Structure formats: structure tokens, C-alpha cells
């Protein structure tokens, strides 16, 4: 009696069945080639040749045992294993394709999410090309590319401000040119009358002087000078000395007309008289003092005009001791002084606005104008004018 433990053999066969999912059989053949042990008992007693005939596609793996000349066989179903390998290969390919498609979809979604701000900026720029409008981009994220959209919106705001500023500057210059052209047209139309008036006044002045009336002759001479200066072809640029002399003649005639209502004083260094300036910019300020500042006064009024160097600019001050301005009127005049474009006024401050517009065109950004006024304490205008380059380089 011989006892053989076949558990290890059958265990190996079971592991192969589990790993390959293909049928495998383990059996033992004696020295005569007869199956003496098999998982399926119906094959016991069958010869090896007969058994292999039943399963011709199987491949056997054999190992000699140490006793009785027995041989251990494990029969593998090669076709089944091949089918199992093909099945696993096909499933792997399908899984790979599914994973590839999923990765592609995820990449597309991530790519669309990342490039959405770029597309928004592109659409906005195309909109600018189509209708010259500058739309903004709606920011709906916080990553770096959305920050690019934020910068685009800031650029749109800056460009819009610059465009509005250019438009305001263009409108201001257009109005100024229209006013200048109108003034030149009116000056040309009245040139013959101006020459006639100046010549006639000069003749009357000489006649009054011959008659011994020196005061009338002086007044007529000043009036003739005022008209000649006003209607001269020098419509924009004159010298500070010419402007001061004209204002002095104007104040002299106004004082003669109003008698004791006001007096005036001009303190202007002669060495600055050749500096260029804008024509007739002082007259509206002086006229404002006479017509409004001294309204209701019979005497005691005073107008002071002073010019001096103040730092790196020339300060010209026109001041009166009149009744000052009402807060509403002062607000309108201050807006005229600081506004970069002409205002639509209903009569208040039109002369001052015209003078300020011409001054800003003449001096540009180097000009500063301020006003001080208070009810019952008079009004003062301050003009900070740039020093001419030739005067500044010579140390004047």
C-alpha cells in the first residue's frame, strides 16, 4: 500500500486555472504510461496516448517524480489561454481608448476654461474694429489669464479717457479758432471805420491843442490810441508794455467819465515791457471792477495793477476794493478760470471767458489764473505767466 499526497499538484493546477481563466488538468502517469491519478476520476486507467488523443490542442508540462518511475503532468489548454490573452488585450485596448477619450475631453474642458478670457478679449477687439466701440470684458475668474482681462479693461478705461480728452481739446480748439476767425473777420470789416475814426480823432486833438484845450487834446489822443490798438492787425500777440499802456489809457478815459468814483495805480517794471503777451486780456478784468465792483459807489474806489517776478514765473495782479462778487457769480467765474473747455454762459463772465480762452491758447499749460473775492472786500485776479526763454537765459 502506497499513499501519495496530490494536494500540491492539484493546488498548482487550481492556481493556473484561476490566473489564466483557461482549463488545466494535473495528472500522474506510471512507468507503463497509464494514468493512475487525475482530477477527473473517469480518466484514471487510461493510457497517456489515449488521453492526449482526447485533448490534442492541450500542451503538457511534465516532471519526473522521485519514485517508481512516475511522471507528473500538467495539461494546459493553449487555445483557451490564447483566447483569454486576446480577450485581456482587447479589454486593455478598449480601456486605453476610453481613458484617452476621457483625457481628451478633460483637456478640452480645461483648455476652454483657460482660454475663455483670451477669447473674450479677442471678441472685444473684433468689436472695436467693427464699430469703433470699446466694450469691456466681463471678468469671471481669478487666475492669471483673467488678470489679463482686468488689464484689458483698465486699458479700455484709459483709452476712453484719452479719447474724451482729445475730443474736448479738439472742440475747445475748434471753438477758439471759430472765435478768432470771427474776430479777425469783424476786425477786417471795421478796419476802414477804425482808420477813419482814429484819423478824425487825431485831427480833433490837434485842433483842440491849437485852441489851447490841452486836457481835451490829451483825452482825444488816448481815445485814438485805444481805438488804434484795438483794431490793429496784431490780433493775438503784443508786448506787456503795449498792453499796460493800453490799460492805462483805458483807465484814464474811464476815470474822466466817472470822475471821483475810482482812482488807479499801475506798478509795472519797464524792463519786462518787451515780453510777449496775449492782446487785450486785462481789459475784461478792469471793466469788471468798474462796472460791477464800483456799482453804487460815488467815490473811494481803487484799481491796482502790479507786475513782478514770482519764482520762475511773472505774476500780474489786477485788484480792486469794490463790493466783491456774490457767491453764485464767483462760482461761475472760478469755473471759467479752471475749466479746460468753454462754458455755455448766459451773459455772466463772457468777456472774462473769452480772455481766459485766448490766454490758454497763447501760453498753454504754463499759465495759472486764480481769483480772490469776498462780499464787501473787493476782487483780485492773479495771472502767473511763463517767463520767455530768451529772457530767462539772459538772467533778466
Secondary structure, 3 states (H helix, E strand, C coil): CCCCCCHHHHHHHHHHHHHHCCCEEEEEECCCCEEEEECCHHHCCCEHHHHHHHCCCEEEEEEECCCCCCEEEEEEEHHHHHHHHHHHHHHHHHHHHHHHHHHHHHHHHHHHHHHHHHHHHHHHHHHHHHHCCCCCCCCCCCCHHHHHHHHHHHHHHHHHHHHHHHHHHHHHHHHHHHHHHHHHHHHHHCHHHHHHHHHHHHHHHHHHHHCCCHHHHHHHHHHHHHHHHHCCCCCCEEEHHHHHHHHHHHHHHHHHHHHHHEEEEEEECHHHCCCEEECCCCHHHHHHHHHHHCCCCCCCEEEEEEEEEECCEEEEEEEECCCCCCHHHHHHHHHHHHCCCCCCCCCCCHHHHHHHHHHHHHHHHHCEEEEEEECCCEEEEEEEEECCHHHHHCCC
